[in-house]
Amino acid sequence: MSVEVTRLENGLTVVTDSMSHLQTASVGVWVNTGARHETAHEHGVSHMLEHMAFKGTERRSALAIAEEIETVGGHLNAHTTHEATAYYARVLKQDTGLAVDILADILQNSVFDPEEVERERGVIISEIGQAHDTPDDVVFDDLLEAAYQDQPLGRSILGTVETVSNFSRDELQGYMGQRYLAPGMVLAAAGGVDHQELVKLAGDRFGALPNRKSNGAETAIFRPGERRKERDLEQVHLALAFEGPTYGDPDYYTAQVFSGVLGGGMSSRLFQEVREKRGLCYSVFAFSWSFADTGVFGIYAGTSPDDVAELMPVLSGELGRLGHDASEDEVARARAQIKAGLMMGLESSSSRSEQIARQYMIHGRVLPIGELIEKVDAVDAAAVRRYAGRLLSGPGLALSAIGPLHGRDGGLESYDRIAARFAH
């Protein structure tokens, strides 16, 4: 595999990873704008732009976009995160030019037809409603809201019914014009691609994009807090978090390994203690999310209202215990899981194109797989034990909970009682 990078005169970056044995190519455009770049009245506009991208351009109707890509057996999709929006296609390698042409067209020439805007507005409002009916998803939105109160990073990606209902065609076009700028965009491709051919395509199709930078996101500050929602459900969905590392933090890989040891698989401490030994829940896991200037390390569990009182001291106990007795064997297992995931990702052109795009946007370069493996291997049991102390001595705890919160033995404890359990 061979990574090549070229920066066009207008600032757009082309990154490729040629996988010559493949007959397919995955190509996409990543834009450094997402939910956290929005103002309060723009809440949800990045996600709505993602929806509107395939709804017609000056050259193609919505149907024509779908027919052109599917005529060659290709696939188009997009997604929005808090920090980026991605538009991508997977095609046979001989159809890479068509994929780039369609991506360039939808990102520069979308017409935002008023009828399409209204139709897609209804689709997104339905999506918001569906999300609200999925408590094991909502609990994570609420967790970020609890950790970043009154900050863009604490707002959901989808927006609200109120904000989505008010977006006008002009606002959508205006936001795209302000944020979709060449220096903040990466055209990434992996698979059966030729770098120089893609650079020429990019120059032809994206060369007119403005060469200016958009405004950055508001700095995020992790603040302890909670969000509780009493709902008539079968389970209590519970998520708690501490401030975690940024992408550039030396502890980024430590947090990943720590997450694996604590709750990353069937051999992890949480799975064994909470599910296998005590039978307190079906689903329990740890996670580490990083952003440009902050991060979140957390635990999720879904449990019955009668077991939630017993669950909380077990969670706090396992986290605290890991700071004292993390072993080299369990740390080695977690490292192996992470390394296997990295290596498996290299075998998929879709995974690889996204990986190189994200790495370039975050680090300004693509990290060699050998460097990544080296960083993971550098995390030992001592680092895992130290990281537990860092978590517990940080700013505090963020908590979200949805469901019947008042079960046997008092149900979910007060925030102060829970926070005290996790105090260093």
C-alpha positions, 0 to 999 in steps of 0.5 A, spaced: 500 500 500 502 506 498 499 513 501 500 519 496 498 526 498 498 532 493 495 539 495 492 543 490 493 551 489 486 552 492 488 548 498 484 542 497 488 536 499 488 529 495 490 523 499 490 516 496 492 509 498 493 505 492 491 497 493 493 495 486 490 488 487 483 491 488 478 492 482 474 497 486 475 504 489 472 508 495 473 515 494 470 521 498 470 528 500 471 530 507 469 537 510 472 540 516 465 542 518 460 538 523 455 539 528 460 543 533 461 548 528 454 551 528 451 556 532 444 555 536 440 557 530 444 553 525 443 547 530 442 541 525 444 544 518 450 540 517 446 534 517 441 537 513 446 539 508 448 532 508 441 530 506 440 535 501 446 533 497 443 528 493 437 532 491 439 535 485 444 540 482 444 544 476 446 538 472 442 532 475 436 531 478 435 527 484 433 521 480 439 522 475 444 522 481 441 515 483 441 512 476 448 514 474 451 511 480 447 505 480 448 504 472 455 502 474 453 498 480 456 504 485 454 506 491 453 513 494 452 515 501 454 521 506 454 522 514 455 527 519 459 527 525 460 533 530 467 535 527 466 533 519 461 531 514 463 526 509 460 524 502 463 518 499 462 513 493 464 506 492 465 504 485 469 499 480 475 502 479 474 504 472 468 509 474 472 513 479 472 519 474 464 518 474 464 518 482 469 524 483 464 528 478 458 526 482 461 528 488 464 535 485 457 536 482 453 535 489 458 539 493 458 545 488 452 546 484 446 543 489 440 547 487 436 546 494 429 546 490 424 548 495 420 542 494 426 538 495 427 542 502 420 541 504 420 534 503 427 532 506 425 537 512 419 532 513 424 526 513 429 529 518 424 531 523 421 523 522 429 521 523 429 526 530 422 522 532 425 515 531 432 517 534 428 519 540 424 512 540 431 509 541 433 510 548 440 507 547 442 512 542 439 518 546 443 516 552 449 518 548 446 525 546 444 526 553 451 524 555 455 529 551 449 535 553 451 533 560 458 534 559 458 540 555 452 544 557 450 550 553 456 548 548 456 546 541 459 540 542 453 538 547 448 539 542 445 533 538 448 532 530 440 531 528 438 538 530 431 539 533 424 539 530 424 547 531 431 548 528 430 544 522 423 547 521 426 553 520 432 552 515 430 556 509 433 555 502 438 561 503 440 559 509 442 552 507 446 555 501 449 560 505 452 555 510 455 551 505 458 557 501 461 559 508 464 552 510 465 548 504 472 551 502 478 548 499 483 548 505 478 545 509 476 539 504 480 532 503 479 528 497 481 521 499 481 515 495 483 508 496 483 501 492 484 501 485 486 508 484 491 512 481 494 518 485 496 523 479 489 521 475 485 523 481 489 529 482 488 531 475 480 530 476 480 534 483 483 540 479 478 539 474 472 538 478 474 542 485 479 547 482 474 553 483 472 552 490 474 558 494 481 558 497 480 561 504 479 558 511 472 557 515 472 559 522 474 554 527 469 551 532 468 554 539 473 551 544 469 545 548 470 545 556 468 539 560 463 540 566 461 535 570 453 534 570 447 530 569 441 529 565 436 524 567 429 522 563 424 518 567 421 514 561 416 508 561 421 503 559 423 495 560 430 498 562 434 503 565 440 506 559 445 509 563 452 512 561 457 516 565 463 519 562 470 523 565 474 527 561 478 524 556 484 525 551 484 529 545 487 526 538 493 529 540 494 527 547 500 522 549 494 518 552 490 517 546 492 510 545 493 509 553 485 511 553 484 506 547 487 500 551 484 502 558 477 502 554 479 495 552 481 492 558 475 495 562 470 494 557 472 492 550 470 485 549 467 478 552 474 477 556 474 485 559 473 486 566 466 489 566 463 484 561 466 478 566 464 482 573 457 485 571 454 480 566 457 473 567 458 473 574 452 478 577 447 478 571 446 485 572 445 487 564 445 484 557 450 490 554 455 493 558 462 496 555 467 502 555 468 507 550 473 513 549 471 518 544 476 524 542 475 530 539 480 536 537 480 539 543 477 535 548 475 528 549 470 523 553 472 516 556 465 513 558 461 506 560 455 504 558 450 499 561 443 497 560 440 494 566 433 493 569 430 498 574 431 493 580 438 492 578 441 499 577 442 500 585 447 494 585 450 496 578 453 503 580 458 500 586 460 495 581 462 500 575 465 504 580 469 498 584 471 495 577 474 502 574 478 504 581 480 497 581 483 497 575 488 503 577 491 498 582 491 491 579 491 492 571 495 486 569 500 485 563 496 479 560 489 483 560 493 489 557 496 485 552 489 482 550 487 489 549 493 491 545 492 485 540 484 487 539 486 494 537 492 492 533 487 487 529 482 492 528 487 496 525 490 491 520 483 489 518 481 496 516 487 496 511 483 490 507 477 494 506 478 500 501 472 504 504 475 503 511 482 505 508 479 511 505 476 514 511 482 512 515 486 516 511 482 522 510 480 523 518 488 522 519 490 527 515 484 532 517 486 531 524 494 530 524 496 534 517 499 527 515 497 520 514 500 515 520 504 509 517 501 503 520 507 501 523 507 508 527 500 506 530 502 499 532 508 502 535 504 507 539 499 501 541 505 497 543 508 502 548 502 502 552 503 497 558 500 495 565 503 501 568 500 506 563 493 503 564 494 503 572 496 511 571 490 512 566 485 510 571 488 515 576 488 521 571 480 519 570 478 519 577 482 526 579 479 529 573 474 535 573 468 530 575 463 526 572 458 526 567 452 522 567 445 521 563 440 516 564 433 514 561 428 509 563 424 507 570 429 510 575 426 508 581 426 501 582 428 496 588 433 498 593 432 506 591 433 505 584 438 510 581 442 514 586 443 521 586 448 525 582 452 527 588 452 520 591 454 517 584 460 522 583 462 520 590 463 513 588 468 515 583 472 520 587 479 519 587 
